[in-house]
């Protein structure tokens, strides 16, 4: 699905460095494959601690769906059925302790409450590169769990459900996280999905995650890529990058603001501060349907 001759136009370069970041990165405005002006360069650092490699129990899935499985050229080769999770009894404290919404992390209110009713469903194409697939033979199940765990905060706090509609075999190319992100954009954008979420083990991906930040509702899909850092760390990164797709920026490191958009807490919590909650709420209609 490579689109040859694509001109990536650099419009602006900001030399604002992230406070206390281990390695500063410039934020650049470019034109993506669908003609959107996007900001690129918000590079999430890799996790400092090793996360769990797999989930102890499956993540919560809000609805039954059938997802297409695509090859590197975007051709459908088979289907995968994703089943809705069985409802659990929230009165069971023992079960809730095990659940912790399946995989660790905080909650938006500090209380163990089931996710709210959704009023917005967004579609996701999951693209997985050759290195990731080689390391995880059951990559479709693993990435399903990561996406479904990453969407718990969106469901709970904003009524947004991420629904996987396709899995794609991806041949990632690039010499850095930003180049690999743009490669995914060229390969799989413009096919009718709200989000294209990439997963990689490419040795050139020098980040925990990266995404396009949009100033307004984009044409085509919102694009992000996450490094394989084990299931627990990777779902935190995915939630952080989806937040960028909704236009959210960062909180200053060292500020003490406990928010998934603060690098100090990105792998520890699954909620946003009020400013970012307001931003996501204001932009939730960018993607999906009621």
N, C-alpha and C positions, 0 to 999 in steps of 0.2 A: 504493500500500500504506500510505498514511498512516493511522495509528490515531488518530482524533480523541478528544478527551476524556481523553487519558492524563495522569495526575497524576504529575509527578516530585517526589517528596518529599525535601526536604533534611533530613538527619538530624543532621549534625554538620559543623563547620567547623574545620579545623586551620590555624592561622596560622604553621606551621613553614615557614620559608623555606629554599630550597635554598642551600647554601653557594656563594658566588661565582657564582651564577646571574646572567645578564644581566638577567632580569626575573623577580622572584619571583612564584609563583602559589600560591594556596590550594588545599588538597586537601579535597574535599568528599565526604561519603558521601551517596549518593542511592539510590533504588529504581529499577532499570531496568525495561524493558517486560515482563520475565518474572518480576518480583517478587524479584529478587536485590538484596541490599544490596551496592553496589559503591563503590569509591573512584575518584574522578575528579579530575583536576587535575595528574597527572604529565605535564607538557608537555615533550616533547623539543625542545630548541632546534634551529633550522635549522642545517644544515651551514655551516661557515665557508668552505669551499672548494667550488668547482663540481665535481661528479662527472661521470663519463662519462654521456652522454645515452642511450646504447644499450649493449648487450652485444656484445663482439667475437665471441663464440661462444655458442651456446645453453647454458643452465644444465643441470645434471645432473638428469634426471627418473628416479625410481626404478621406476615401473611405468606400464604402459599404462592409460589411462582415457578415458572419454567424459564430457564435461562438458555440462550443459544451459546454454543461453544464454537469459536471462530479460529481459523488458522491465521498465520502471519499476514495473509493477504485479505483478511476480513471475510473469507468464505465460510459459511456455516457448515460444520462437519458433524455435529450431533447436538443433543440437548442435555441439560442437567436439571433435575427437579430439586427445588429447595422447599422444604416443608416448614410450615408454621410451627413454632414451639408450642408444646402443650402448656396450658395455663397452670401456673403453680399457686399454691395456697399462701398468700402473703402473711397469714397469721402464724405461719411456722417460722419461728425465730431461728431454729437450727438450720432450716433450708435457706433462709435469707442470708445467714452467715456464710454458708457455702457459696451461694449465688454471688453476693457482693456485686451484683450485675455482671457475674461471669468473667472474671479475669483480673480483678484488682482495680484500684483507682478510687477516686473520691466520688462524692455525689453533690449535686447542686445545692442541696439544702442541709446536708449533714444528717439527713434522716433516710432510713431505708424504705423508700416508697416505690411502688411499681411505676413504670413509665406512663406518662399521660396519654390520652387518646390522641391519635394523629389526625391532623387536618390538612397535611401536605405530604404527598408522596413524590419522591424524586427518583429517577432511574439512573443506574450506574452500569457502566461497562468496566469490568476489571481486566486489566492488561498485565500479563505476567511474562517477564523475560526468560530467556533460555537458561540462564544461570539459576534463577529462582526455581524454575520448574525442575531442573536437574537435582536441586537440593531437597525439593519437597514433591515427591511423586503424587501426593494427594493435595496438590496446590489449589484446586478449586474449593475443597472443603475448608482448607486453612484460610484462604482469603475471604471466603464467605463469613467465617467467624470473626475475622478482623474487621470487615466492613460493618457487620451487625453489632459488634461491640463498640465501634467508633460512633455508631449512630445513636447509642443509648442516650447520650447527653442531649443530642438534637431532638430526640423524641420526647424526653422528659421535660426539657425547658422550652422547646419551641414547637412541639407537635409535628416535627419533620421526620419522616421515615425514609431511609435509604433502601431502595429495592434493587437488587442485582438483576439485570436483564440480559447480560451477556458476559462471557469469559473469553478473552482473546489470548492466543499465543503471540507473543511480541518478541521481535528481534531488536533489542535495544542497541543504540549506537550513540557515541558521544564521548568526549574527553573530560567531562565534568557533569555535575548534577544539572546545571542549567541547560547544557547541550542535550543531555538525555531527556529532560523535560520537553524540550522543543522537538526532539525526535518523536516522542509519544504523541505530541500535538499533531505533527505532520501525518503520522501513521493512522490515527484513529479518531481525530476530530471530525465533526460534520456528519455523523451518522445517526443523529436523532436522540442521543442519550444526554441527560442533564449533566452527568459527570463521567469523566474517564479517569479512573484511579489506577496508576501504575505501581507495580511491585518489582523490585530489582535486587539483584546481588552483583551487579556489574562492578568490577573493581575500580572503575573510573567515577563511580557515584560517590562524591566526597561530601556527603551530607546525610543527616537522618531523614530528611524529607524536604521537598520543595514544591511550590505551586505557583500558578498565576494568580495575581491579585487583580480583581476587576473593579473599576470605578462605577460600573453600571451593569445592568443585565446583559450578558454577552450573547452574541450570535454563536451558535454551535454549543459545544460542551465545555464545561469547566475542567481544567487539567491539573493533575497533581501526580507526584511520584514519591513512593516511600521505600526506604532501604529496609531489607530484611534484618531486623535486630531482635528476633524472637517475637512471638505472638503478643506478649504484653506490651513491650515497648512500641511495636509497630502500630497497634491500634491507637495508642496515644498520638503517635506521629500523624496517622491518618486523620484523626479528629482535628488536630492542629491545622493540617493542610486544607481540609474541607472548609475550615473557618476562614482561611485566606481567600478561598474561592468566593465566599460571601462578602468579601471586601474588608475583613477584619485585619488590622495590623498587629503590632506587638505592644506589650507593656514593657516599660524599662526594667532591665535587669537591676537587681539591688533595690528595687522600689518596695519589695515586700508584698506586692499585689499578687494574691493567689488566684491565678487564672491560667488556663491551658495555653494562652497566648503570651505568657511570660516564660522565657527560656528557663528560668529558675525552677519552674513548676510544670513544665510541659509534659514530663513523663510521670508526674505524681498525681495530678488531679484530672477530673473530666468535666469541669465546669468553667464558666466564663465570669469575669467581673461585670458590673452593671453596664459599663460603656459598651463592651463587646456583645453582651446580651441584647442591648438596644439596637446595635448595628445589625446583628443577624436577624432580629425580629423585623426590622425595617426592610431588609433585603430578602426575606424568605420567599416572596412571590417571584423572584428572579428565576427560580427553577421549579419544575414539577407542576402538579395539578392537585386540586382539592379532592 
